[in-house]
Amino acid sequence: MIDMNTTLNVFDPRIYAQGIPHETYRRSRDEEPVRWQEEHAVDDWPAGPGFWAVTRHADVVRVLRSPTEYSSWTGATQIRDPDPADLSFIRRMMLNLDPPDHGRLRRIVSGVFTPGRVERFAHGIATRARLLVDEIAERGACDLPVDVTDDYPIQNLADLLGIPAADRGQILAWTNRVVGYQDPDHATVVRGPNGEPVNPRSPAMLTDMFEYAHALAEYKRRNPADDIMTALATAEVDGQRLSDPELSMFFFLLVIAGNDTVRSALPGGVIALLGHPGEHRRLLADPGLLDSAIEEMLRWHPPVLSFRRTAVHDTELAGRPIAAGDKVVVFHAAANYDERRFPDPMTFDVARRDNDHVSFGDGPHVCLGARFARLQLRAFYHEFLWRLPDVELAGPPVRLVSNFIAGVKHLPLRYTPVARLGVE
């Protein structure tokens, strides 16, 4: 068992299987808000060079808003260094670009990921939430991720992208492969010629996903529809379409991030709410608090734990000298509980105002799908919380082993059985 109260280790993915390491984060913010973190070997994964761990809200925001100082492109955005042979391909993803190149791809996807297009899916999302809650309503008990919330964002995202129903199960398999590689329940270790583990984000490990993306794009060009994949397959900026690698990485980003952000946030929000019965009752009594409650649930349980940048040149952050080439990793959950930014941050308050959390990032890379994510969260919680008002935990949650995604693999719940409602 890792003792989170005596170590300032914020790297080891096994720590996060026990929940957010609040005491470690608090000590980091107070004692060394920008602190050098060793990147030790974990199981089959070798040690890395180490990085600067950033835990205060103001410093996290500064890093995320300063791409000329802290680059997404130089070493990409995951803590582990990618294989140098993969880096040029990985850099084609919008998430791993800096301005001005980032702006070109952002304009393309902003032009197709419009509020109007997203809102057109609102009725279908609400209907899906109702039907999924119907599936568990009469049971009196469920495992929320397995029975409901693993499927919900996948189906919503597939509708938005225009993925045929028969292919949607593959999204979950791809997501578990990429996001769950640190977790023993999901990891499938593939080894290179010298016995070293191959990163599941390596392009060589994603061939099936990329081949599918190009086949789907070609189908959409022949059979256009009102969906994101049609728009991406046909979009042009300055007379240029997306290149094949850019299309591949857009599909990767939308399928993995677009799915797993909501997939992690939904059960995490339920854990937060059920852990505070008074606030749960307060919300049930006043449905008008739902929007502010969702923001507080996102602050309390950010779906993404960390993102990496690389220092472009010698600089300084919170009094620490940062050398060009150093890895700089921001920790969203640490920032979301910073006493310097949030009054009484360890109090869960469904009516909290001025809730400037960084759960969807900040700066030029702020999550483009945040509107779609909030739409899904609102529809699900509206259906789930008031249909099952006496829901409670039936056992401890089982969390993903990951220093990147705050995933919840199992969440046993119990409640008074209620009748199905069906579709209105």
C-alpha positions as CSV (number, residue, x, y, z in Angstrom):
1,M,0.0,0.0,0.0
2,I,1.3,3.4,-1.0
3,D,1.3,5.9,2.0
4,M,0.1,9.1,0.4
5,N,0.5,11.0,3.7
6,T,4.3,10.6,3.9
7,T,5.3,11.0,0.3
8,L,5.1,13.8,-2.2
9,N,5.1,11.4,-5.1
10,V,2.5,12.6,-7.6
11,F,3.7,10.4,-10.5
12,D,3.0,6.8,-9.6
13,P,-0.3,5.8,-11.3
14,R,-1.1,3.4,-8.5
15,I,-1.6,6.3,-6.1
16,Y,-4.6,7.5,-8.1
17,A,-6.4,4.1,-7.7
18,Q,-6.9,5.2,-4.1
19,G,-8.5,8.6,-5.1
20,I,-7.1,12.1,-5.4
21,P,-4.0,12.4,-3.1
22,H,-5.3,15.5,-1.4
23,E,-2.7,15.7,1.4
24,T,0.2,15.2,-1.0
25,Y,-1.2,17.9,-3.3
26,R,-1.8,20.3,-0.3
27,R,1.8,19.8,0.9
28,S,3.1,20.3,-2.7
29,R,1.1,23.6,-3.1
30,D,2.3,24.8,0.3
31,E,5.9,23.7,0.3
32,E,7.0,23.3,-3.3
33,P,4.3,24.4,-5.8
34,V,6.8,23.7,-8.6
35,R,8.7,20.7,-7.5
36,W,11.1,18.3,-9.3
37,Q,9.4,14.8,-9.5
38,E,11.4,11.7,-10.1
39,E,9.9,9.5,-12.9
40,H,10.6,6.1,-11.5
41,A,10.0,2.7,-13.1
42,V,6.6,1.3,-12.6
43,D,6.0,-2.4,-13.3
44,D,7.3,-3.0,-16.8
45,W,7.6,0.6,-17.7
46,P,11.1,2.1,-17.4
47,A,12.1,5.2,-15.5
48,G,12.1,8.5,-17.2
49,P,14.1,11.7,-16.8
50,G,11.8,13.4,-14.3
51,F,9.7,16.5,-14.6
52,W,8.5,19.7,-12.8
53,A,5.2,19.0,-11.0
54,V,2.9,22.2,-11.0
55,T,0.2,22.2,-8.4
56,R,-1.1,25.7,-7.7
57,H,-4.0,27.1,-9.7
58,A,-2.3,30.3,-10.8
59,D,0.8,28.4,-12.0
60,V,-1.2,25.7,-13.8
61,V,-3.1,28.4,-15.7
62,R,0.1,30.3,-16.6
63,V,1.6,27.1,-18.1
64,L,-1.6,26.3,-20.0
65,R,-1.9,29.9,-21.4
66,S,1.8,30.3,-22.4
67,P,2.6,28.1,-25.4
68,T,5.6,30.2,-26.3
69,E,7.2,29.2,-23.0
70,Y,5.7,25.8,-22.5
71,S,5.2,23.8,-25.6
72,S,2.8,21.0,-26.5
73,W,4.6,20.2,-29.7
74,T,8.2,19.7,-28.4
75,G,7.6,16.5,-26.5
76,A,3.8,16.0,-26.9
77,T,1.5,16.1,-23.9
78,Q,1.8,12.8,-22.0
79,I,4.2,12.5,-19.0
80,R,6.0,9.6,-20.5
81,D,8.3,10.5,-23.4
82,P,7.1,9.1,-26.7
83,D,9.4,7.0,-28.8
84,P,11.4,9.5,-30.9
85,A,10.4,7.6,-34.0
86,D,6.7,8.3,-33.2
87,L,7.0,11.9,-32.3
88,S,6.7,13.4,-35.8
89,F,3.4,11.6,-36.3
90,I,2.0,12.3,-32.8
91,R,2.7,16.0,-33.5
92,R,0.0,16.0,-36.1
93,M,-2.7,15.9,-33.4
94,M,-4.2,19.3,-32.6
95,L,-3.6,18.6,-28.9
96,N,0.1,18.4,-29.5
97,L,0.5,21.5,-31.6
98,D,1.5,25.1,-30.7
99,P,0.4,28.3,-32.4
100,P,0.3,29.2,-35.2
101,D,-0.1,25.6,-36.5
102,H,-2.5,24.8,-33.8
103,G,-4.8,27.6,-34.9
104,R,-5.2,26.2,-38.4
105,L,-6.5,22.9,-37.1
106,R,-8.5,24.5,-34.4
107,R,-10.3,26.6,-37.0
108,I,-11.2,23.5,-39.0
109,V,-12.7,21.7,-36.0
110,S,-14.3,24.8,-34.6
111,G,-16.1,25.3,-37.9
112,V,-17.6,21.8,-37.7
113,F,-18.0,21.4,-34.0
114,T,-20.5,24.3,-33.8
115,P,-22.9,24.9,-30.9
116,G,-25.8,24.5,-33.3
117,R,-24.7,21.1,-34.5
118,V,-24.1,19.9,-30.9
119,E,-27.5,21.2,-29.7
120,R,-29.2,19.2,-32.5
121,F,-28.2,16.1,-30.7
122,A,-29.7,17.2,-27.3
123,H,-33.1,15.4,-27.7
124,G,-31.4,12.1,-28.7
125,I,-29.0,12.4,-25.7
126,A,-31.9,13.0,-23.3
127,T,-33.7,10.0,-24.7
128,R,-30.7,7.8,-24.4
129,A,-30.2,8.9,-20.7
130,R,-33.9,8.0,-20.0
131,L,-33.6,4.6,-21.6
132,L,-30.3,3.7,-19.9
133,V,-31.8,4.6,-16.5
134,D,-34.8,2.6,-17.5
135,E,-32.6,-0.4,-17.9
136,I,-31.5,-0.3,-14.2
137,A,-34.6,1.4,-12.6
138,E,-36.4,-1.8,-11.6
139,R,-33.3,-3.7,-10.3
140,G,-32.7,-1.7,-7.1
141,A,-29.0,-2.0,-7.6
142,C,-26.4,-1.5,-10.4
143,D,-22.7,-1.1,-11.1
144,L,-23.0,2.4,-12.6
145,P,-20.0,2.4,-15.0
146,V,-20.5,-1.2,-16.3
147,D,-24.3,-1.0,-16.5
148,V,-24.8,2.6,-17.7
149,T,-22.1,5.2,-18.0
150,D,-19.5,3.3,-20.0
151,D,-22.0,3.0,-22.8
152,Y,-23.7,6.4,-22.6
153,P,-20.9,8.7,-23.9
154,I,-19.9,6.2,-26.5
155,Q,-23.3,6.1,-28.1
156,N,-23.6,9.9,-27.9
157,L,-20.2,10.4,-29.5
158,A,-20.9,7.9,-32.2
159,D,-24.1,9.8,-33.1
160,L,-22.2,13.0,-33.3
161,L,-19.4,11.5,-35.4
162,G,-21.7,9.4,-37.6
163,I,-20.3,6.0,-36.6
164,P,-22.6,3.2,-37.6
165,A,-24.3,1.3,-34.7
166,A,-22.6,-1.9,-35.5
167,D,-19.1,-0.4,-35.0
168,R,-19.7,1.4,-31.7
169,G,-18.4,-1.4,-29.5
170,Q,-15.0,-0.9,-31.0
171,I,-14.8,2.6,-29.4
172,L,-14.7,1.2,-25.9
173,A,-12.0,-1.3,-26.9
174,W,-9.8,1.4,-28.4
175,T,-10.4,3.7,-25.4
176,N,-9.5,1.0,-22.8
177,R,-6.4,0.2,-24.8
178,V,-5.1,3.7,-25.0
179,V,-6.3,5.1,-21.6
180,G,-6.0,2.0,-19.5
181,Y,-2.5,0.9,-20.4
182,Q,-1.3,1.5,-16.8
183,D,-4.2,-0.5,-15.3
184,P,-3.8,-4.3,-14.9
185,D,-7.4,-4.9,-15.9
186,H,-7.0,-3.2,-19.3
187,A,-3.3,-3.3,-20.1
188,T,-2.1,-5.5,-22.9
189,V,1.6,-5.2,-22.9
190,V,3.2,-5.5,-26.4
191,R,7.0,-5.7,-26.4
192,G,9.5,-4.4,-28.9
193,P,12.5,-6.2,-30.4
194,N,14.5,-5.8,-27.2
195,G,11.8,-6.8,-24.8
196,E,10.7,-3.2,-24.0
197,P,7.0,-2.4,-23.6
198,V,5.5,-0.5,-26.6
199,N,3.4,2.5,-25.8
200,P,-0.2,1.8,-26.8
201,R,-0.3,5.4,-28.2
202,S,2.4,4.5,-30.7
203,P,1.1,4.8,-34.2
204,A,2.1,1.2,-34.8
205,M,-0.4,0.1,-32.2
206,L,-3.2,2.2,-33.6
207,T,-3.2,1.0,-37.2
208,D,-6.7,-0.5,-36.9
209,M,-8.1,2.8,-35.6
210,F,-6.5,4.8,-38.3
211,E,-7.6,2.5,-41.1
212,Y,-11.1,2.7,-39.8
213,A,-11.0,6.5,-39.7
214,H,-9.9,6.7,-43.3
215,A,-12.5,4.2,-44.4
216,L,-15.2,6.1,-42.6
217,A,-14.1,9.4,-44.0
218,E,-14.1,8.0,-47.5
219,Y,-17.6,6.7,-47.0
220,K,-18.8,10.1,-45.7
221,R,-17.4,11.8,-48.8
222,R,-19.6,9.5,-50.9
223,N,-22.5,9.6,-48.5
224,P,-22.5,12.9,-46.7
225,A,-24.6,13.4,-43.5
226,D,-25.0,16.0,-40.8
227,D,-22.3,14.6,-38.6
228,I,-18.8,15.6,-37.5
229,M,-17.0,12.9,-39.6
230,T,-18.6,14.2,-42.8
231,A,-17.6,17.7,-41.9
232,L,-14.0,16.8,-41.1
233,A,-13.7,14.6,-44.2
234,T,-14.8,17.5,-46.4
235,A,-13.6,20.6,-44.5
236,E,-11.1,23.0,-46.0
237,V,-9.0,25.9,-44.7
238,D,-7.2,28.1,-47.1
239,G,-8.1,25.6,-49.8
240,Q,-6.5,22.6,-48.0
241,R,-8.2,19.5,-46.6
242,L,-6.9,17.6,-43.6
243,S,-3.9,15.4,-44.5
244,D,-4.2,11.7,-43.8
245,P,-2.1,11.9,-40.6
246,E,-4.1,14.9,-39.4
247,L,-7.4,13.1,-40.1
248,S,-6.1,10.0,-38.2
249,M,-5.1,12.1,-35.2
250,F,-8.4,14.1,-35.2
251,F,-10.3,10.8,-35.1
252,F,-8.0,9.5,-32.3
253,L,-8.6,12.7,-30.3
254,L,-12.3,12.8,-30.7
255,V,-12.9,9.1,-30.1
256,I,-10.6,8.8,-27.1
257,A,-10.9,12.2,-25.4
258,G,-14.5,12.8,-26.5
259,N,-15.5,9.5,-24.9
260,D,-13.4,9.1,-21.9
261,T,-13.8,12.6,-20.5
262,V,-17.5,12.1,-20.0
263,R,-17.1,8.4,-19.1
264,S,-14.9,9.4,-16.2
265,A,-16.8,12.5,-15.1
266,L,-20.2,10.9,-14.8
267,P,-19.5,8.3,-12.0
268,G,-17.0,10.7,-10.5
269,G,-19.7,13.3,-10.1
270,V,-22.0,10.7,-8.5
271,I,-19.3,9.7,-6.0
272,A,-18.9,13.4,-5.1
273,L,-22.6,13.9,-4.6
274,L,-23.3,10.8,-2.7
275,G,-20.4,11.5,-0.4
276,H,-22.1,14.6,0.7
277,P,-25.7,13.7,1.6
278,G,-26.7,17.2,2.7
279,E,-25.7,18.6,-0.7
280,H,-27.4,15.7,-2.5
281,R,-30.7,16.6,-0.7
282,R,-30.2,20.3,-1.4
283,L,-29.9,19.6,-5.1
284,L,-32.9,17.3,-5.2
285,A,-34.9,20.0,-3.5
286,D,-33.8,22.7,-5.9
287,P,-33.3,21.4,-9.5
288,G,-32.3,24.9,-10.5
289,L,-28.9,24.2,-8.9
290,L,-28.0,21.5,-11.4
291,D,-25.7,23.6,-13.6
292,S,-23.7,24.9,-10.6
293,A,-23.7,21.4,-9.1
294,I,-22.2,20.0,-12.4
295,E,-19.4,22.5,-12.2
296,E,-18.7,21.6,-8.6
297,M,-18.7,17.9,-9.5
298,L,-16.2,18.6,-12.3
299,R,-14.0,20.6,-9.8
300,W,-14.3,17.8,-7.3
301,H,-13.5,15.0,-9.8
302,P,-11.7,16.3,-12.8
303,P,-11.8,13.6,-15.5
304,V,-8.2,14.4,-16.6
305,L,-5.6,14.4,-13.9
306,S,-2.5,15.8,-15.7
307,F,-1.1,17.2,-18.9
308,R,2.6,17.7,-19.9
309,R,4.3,20.6,-21.5
310,T,8.0,21.1,-22.4
311,A,9.9,24.3,-21.6
312,V,10.9,26.1,-24.9
313,H,13.7,28.1,-23.3
314,D,15.2,28.7,-19.9
315,T,12.5,30.4,-17.7
316,E,11.2,30.6,-14.2
317,L,8.0,29.4,-12.6
318,A,7.0,30.2,-9.0
319,G,10.7,31.1,-8.3
320,R,12.0,27.8,-9.7
321,P,14.5,28.0,-12.6
322,I,13.2,25.8,-15.5
323,A,15.7,24.8,-18.1
324,A,14.9,24.5,-21.8
325,G,13.8,21.0,-22.6
326,D,12.5,20.2,-19.1
327,K,9.2,18.5,-18.8
328,V,6.6,20.6,-16.9
329,V,3.4,18.7,-15.8
330,V,0.3,20.5,-14.6
331,F,-2.0,18.6,-12.1
332,H,-5.6,19.7,-12.6
333,A,-7.0,18.2,-9.4
334,A,-4.3,19.9,-7.4
335,A,-5.2,23.2,-9.0
336,N,-8.9,22.6,-8.4
337,Y,-8.4,22.4,-4.6
338,D,-6.0,25.3,-4.3
339,E,-7.0,27.4,-1.2
340,R,-5.5,30.4,-2.9
341,R,-8.2,30.3,-5.6
342,F,-11.2,28.5,-4.0
343,P,-12.6,29.4,-0.6
344,D,-12.9,26.4,1.6
345,P,-12.0,24.0,-1.3
346,M,-12.5,20.8,0.7
347,T,-16.2,21.7,1.1
348,F,-18.4,20.3,-1.7
349,D,-21.0,23.1,-2.4
350,V,-23.6,22.5,-5.2
351,A,-24.2,26.3,-5.3
352,R,-20.5,27.4,-5.5
353,R,-20.1,30.5,-7.4
354,D,-17.0,31.8,-9.4
355,N,-16.0,28.1,-9.9
356,D,-12.9,28.6,-12.1
357,H,-11.9,25.0,-12.2
358,V,-9.4,23.8,-14.8
359,S,-11.1,20.4,-15.4
360,F,-11.5,21.2,-19.1
361,G,-8.1,22.9,-19.3
362,D,-7.3,26.5,-20.1
363,G,-5.6,28.6,-22.8
364,P,-5.5,27.7,-26.5
365,H,-6.0,24.0,-25.8
366,V,-9.1,24.4,-23.6
367,C,-11.4,21.4,-24.4
368,L,-13.3,22.0,-27.6
369,G,-15.9,19.4,-26.6
370,A,-16.7,21.0,-23.3
371,R,-20.1,22.1,-24.5
372,F,-21.0,18.6,-25.7
373,A,-19.7,17.1,-22.4
374,R,-21.8,19.4,-20.3
375,L,-24.8,18.7,-22.4
376,Q,-24.4,15.0,-21.7
377,L,-23.7,15.5,-18.0
378,R,-26.8,17.6,-17.6
379,A,-29.1,15.2,-19.5
380,F,-27.8,12.2,-17.5
381,Y,-27.9,13.7,-14.0
382,H,-31.4,15.2,-14.7
383,E,-32.7,11.7,-15.5
384,F,-30.7,9.7,-12.9
385,L,-30.8,11.8,-9.8
386,W,-34.5,12.6,-9.7
387,R,-35.6,9.2,-10.9
388,L,-33.6,7.5,-8.1
389,P,-33.6,10.0,-5.3
390,D,-32.6,7.6,-2.6
391,V,-29.6,6.2,-4.4
392,E,-26.6,5.4,-2.2
393,L,-23.2,3.7,-2.4
394,A,-23.4,0.0,-2.0
395,G,-19.6,-0.4,-1.8
396,P,-16.4,1.4,-2.5
397,P,-15.6,2.6,-6.0
398,V,-12.8,0.9,-7.9
399,R,-10.7,3.4,-9.7
400,L,-8.5,3.2,-12.8
401,V,-4.8,2.9,-12.2
402,S,-3.7,6.0,-14.1
403,N,-1.9,9.3,-13.6
404,F,-3.7,10.7,-16.6
405,I,-7.4,9.8,-16.4
406,A,-9.5,9.8,-13.2
407,G,-11.4,6.8,-14.3
408,V,-13.9,4.8,-12.3
409,K,-14.2,1.1,-13.3
410,H,-16.8,0.0,-10.8
411,L,-19.3,1.9,-8.6
412,P,-21.9,-0.3,-6.8
413,L,-25.1,1.5,-6.0
414,R,-28.4,0.6,-4.4
415,Y,-31.8,2.4,-4.5
416,T,-35.5,1.8,-4.3
417,P,-36.7,0.1,-7.5
418,V,-38.9,2.3,-9.7
419,A,-40.9,1.7,-12.8
420,R,-39.6,2.2,-16.3
421,L,-40.8,5.3,-18.1
422,G,-40.0,4.5,-21.7
423,V,-39.7,7.2,-24.4
424,E,-42.2,10.0,-24.4
